[in-house]
Amino acid sequence: MGILEVKDVGKRFGGLKALSDVNLSVAENTCHAIIGPNGAGKSTLLNCLVGKLIPDTGSVMFQGQSVLGRSPHEINQMGISRVFQTPEIFGDLTVFENMMIPLFAKRDGAYRLHAIESVMNEKSLIEEAEKMLEEVNMLDKRHMHSASMSRGDKRRLEMAMCLVQSPKLLLLDEPTAGMARADTNNTIDLLKQIKDERDITIAIIEHDMHVVFSLADRITVLAQGTPLVEDAPENIKGHPKVQEAYLGEAH
């Protein structure tokens, strides 16, 4: 049994079938990619995993516990963190101030932006924030306002904000979208480092096949809301069903 088990999940929006009989098992300490053409149901599935949507049918289990009916905050507390397509950071705060927000939430159980000033001088939290920023090579940017950073650095900061909460499962929704190739390659290197050095499982939705084949141990291909193929990367590239349903090319 995987750390994440999706069984017979279905979701409709009115007359539109977004997901149908989706079964997915994500093995612990692996990187599992979910790919497919636009409209395949990838984002709908991800939203079901993090509490933003409730499936009409089926179950989603994380470490043997159902995530259904739980709020996104409760799911985060279970050990699941999500990185969105658009980096969700506070642009009017510095990099270091952004890092203190999840640390405060980890300790006190809630995000309270107005209370950050009260913990900015707490030595233990400062040390933890600095250690995490050093791990993602951003310690030298701790005093920068995040609004002025590149998209790649914003993504790196958002990942640091997730990782400092010590998640067991990191869900990535198009983490390299809108990035220049250099930033994309830096993000790949960071994710490889995270995967190698941490006790963490990664599930990723990504259109860039260079990213997918650089990171994934296992790939699930969705088409019209239903899993089409699940296999190792080397068997996905030339699979005739994949070539028919998905137009991306590894490069």
Secondary structure, 3 states (H helix, E strand, C coil): CCCEEEEEEEEEECCEEEEEEEEEEECCCCEEEEECCCCCCHHHHHHHHCCCCCCCEEEEEECCEECCCCCHHHHHHHCEEEECCCCCCCCCCEHHHHHHHHHHHHHHCCCCHHHHHHHCCCHHHHHHHHHHHHHCCCHHHCCCEHHHCCHHHHHHHHHHHHHCCCCCEEEEECCCCCCCHHHHHHHHHHHHHHHHHCCCEEEEECCCHHHHHHHCCEEEEEECCEEEEEECHHHHCCCHHHHHHCCCCCC
